[in-house]
Amino acid sequence: MVDDLREAEMVNGLKLSTEDFQPVTAFQLSEKGLEFIKLLPRDLKEGVDSFLHDKNTGEMLTVCFGEKDNSFALVTSNGRKSKISEVTETEDVSYVSSPYLPDCLRMNNRFKQEFSSNKHRAHESAMGASNIKDELSEAIILGDVHTMVGEWIPFGSNQIVALNERLGALDRCQGGLFTSMIDESPTDTKFKVPPGLTSVNILDFDFVRFINFEAEINYPEEDGVVQVENFGMHLNVDGTIIYGIFVEAIMERKRDDISLDLLSRLLVDLHQDSSAIMNDLLSQYQRGLLDMLFMGDTAMRNKFNCIVAKKITPQLSGEDYMDKSDCENELKQVLGDLRACHDLSVDDIIIMGQDGVLLCGPHCMQNERMLFAYLSLLCREIFIRNFFIRTFVLDDLLDQIRKLIMNYAKDPNHIGRIRARLNVASRDVILLKEVLEYLRESLQQMKLPDQPTDHNSRRLLAVLNPKQMLADTTLRCEDLDKLVHGAHHQLMTLQQMTEVINTKQLEDVFKNVETNTKYLVDASAANERASASLEVMQVILAGSFAFDIIDRLSGGTLNIVVPNWIDDVFVNTVIRIPGLWWLLNMVWLVLVCSVLLKVMRTLSDQSIGFISLRAKIDRKVDVTKLEAFIHGDKSKKVKVLDTVHETATMCKKVQWTETNAAKWRDAPPDIEIVYDEKYQFLLSVFFSYDGKKNKKMSEQRMLGLFLKQLNDAGILRDSSAILKATSTRIVKDN
């Protein structure tokens, strides 16, 4: 419908790319389309308006995509969902399929095991239900449909050997049920798994090169939907993965009357289920490669469809199917945008699309080897397409790292971001190089089919042209090698730039340590000298005080006549005895000095118990409000204000004393903060408070009270962010 509007010039198309470099098309109503809308009936306009406006408020709704549930919704301005779209939901149909793989992929020996068949169960799909909500208008009908879905996944000989061992290819009882879940408690007696396991039956294998098996899918479906889903799987050492089915019936339609509309819904289900089973069979290393390449959307990775049918209705010439109408629209559902249609003979035709190929005719099954080679190359082409987009994502990541490095001084958190993104980029480059090596080896080892002899096969070979396609794919692979090597060189340059930053930071740390050490040594020496002098002065002052007491008691320092009792008590009994008065003065001196020193030590012990807390903040703040918070509050007595100007930053240090005991729960601290005035970051904060006055006050509570005050004052710009703070408790010993 959109293509029809564009052809009629009712809608304009704009080609652009998303943030992850996926090509998309935006649509805009043209002037001709606006004129046409004016001619539409009023009731039709009102129906559209009622759908686009909220029923309660009348507000116009906007389209929003939810990443959690992967669905579109019409939402109001406050984010409330008004209508939920079902456009992304897959419609399920009931069907019965049998496993299928081309004979060219099987081993020809007497131990060859034949495929199972569900032909006898074809009637079950007619009894099943579906959740199709559209009214189908069928334009193309196929008969005897063989479908192969292909993809390319990095594989090697060791991966094939490990897979054969895991599937039990050499065991007496091969295959079984499989899951990707890990048994984290191998000593327990039970293991719980969700419903929906896959049963595997091995057909044939080469222990190093490939394995063929049947997979029976048992994933739960909606009530009433019957899906007998068996498909054959071929896993090759070159990375080619083939999922093949023969369609026995879809709904009430039998094998000779398969609607293309219904087949498209079966293929969607096959794509999803094949991704799920491969997730169970792949190793952790391979899952990591796919997760990196498809950026976490591995389950929805695109695959290539190869559909082979013995008859097609209506039987037209090749160009007639590209009618830009019903036939082409139905073909685009399974093949993507059509590229070409060719008549191979009077009865045989091939239709080629971007994501699939359809081969119809009575002689189509004669060229299975050629179709497999073509399918294998197209699987690589799809993988290369995703690989190429992934190089753009990597280049964007490297560009982000470069910008962070050039502006690392603007935000102290940039250093951590640079290191984290460098780790991600290094991992991506390594994995991309490994994937590219797998891809290159698979192309070098690929063998093309021999030149056919019959006319139809030669015509098909000329249309498919696998030789030229192999050359083109190899050329694209070499181009990817250049891009990856270029990204690797950029990564090395960024790592060297980061080393320069680390070296500069290390030099700054060494300079600060050297300066602080010098200050500490000088201060320690001065403190020791002052302490020794203070001890001496305390003894001298204590002695002088003691002698002054004796003089006062004896009256020697007073201008009065000495009383008689002084002569009777002291002079005659003590002073007249040689040396006794001096000895008593010395004893008195020692006693007074001892008492004085003990009192000083007691006062010093009372000062012990102050707690110091240093926290690293690194939070974006409003510097204007921060300075008003410090200087505009009378309960804060600013003691120190220091500013350090550097090339890229301007740091300020402010120290003040809190006096509001009620606000700080009887423990008002001395606070010192360091902040970057240029880039408006609070870097660190230092607290010092009396822990004896309030033993309930902890370091975390002190820090929480301070941050709450900053948040209430509107200083913190990212109040919802998680604080990463490290604290140290220090008890001062004076």
Secondary structure, DSSP 8 states (H G I E B T S, - for coil): -HHHHHHTTSEEEEEEE-TT--EEEEEEE-HHHHHHHTTS-HHHHHHHHHHHB-TTT--B-EEEEETTTTEEEEE-TTS-EEEE--TTS-----EEEEE---GGGS--STT-------GGGTHHHHHS-----S------EEEEEEEEEEEE----HHHHHHHHHHHTTTSSS--EEE-----S-TTSS-----S--EEEEEEEEETTTEEEEEEEE-----TT--EE-EEEEEEETTSEEEEEEEEEEETTEETTSEEHHHHHHHHHHHHHHHHHHHHHHS-HHHHHHHHHHTTT-GGG---EEEEEEEEEES---HHHH--SSHHHHHHHHHH-SEEEEEE-SSS-EEEEESSEEEEESTTGGGGHHHHHHHHHHHHHHHHHHHHHHHHHHHHHHHHHHHHHHHTGGG-TTHHHHHHHHHHHHHHHHHHHHHHHHHHHHHHHT--------SHHHHHHHHHH-HHHHHHHHHHHHHHHHHHHHHHHHHHHHHHHHHHHHHHHHHHHHHHHHHHHHHHHHHHHHHHHHHHHHHHHHHHHHHHHHHHHHHHHHHTTTSSS---HHHIIIIIIIIITSTTHHHHHHHHHHHHHHHHHHHHHHHHHHHHTTEEEEEEEEEEEB-HHHHHHHHHS-TTEEEEEEEEEE-SS-EEEEEEEEE--TTTTTT---EEEEEEETTTTEEEEEEEEEETTT-TT--HHHHHHHHHHHHHHTT-BS-TTS--------EE---
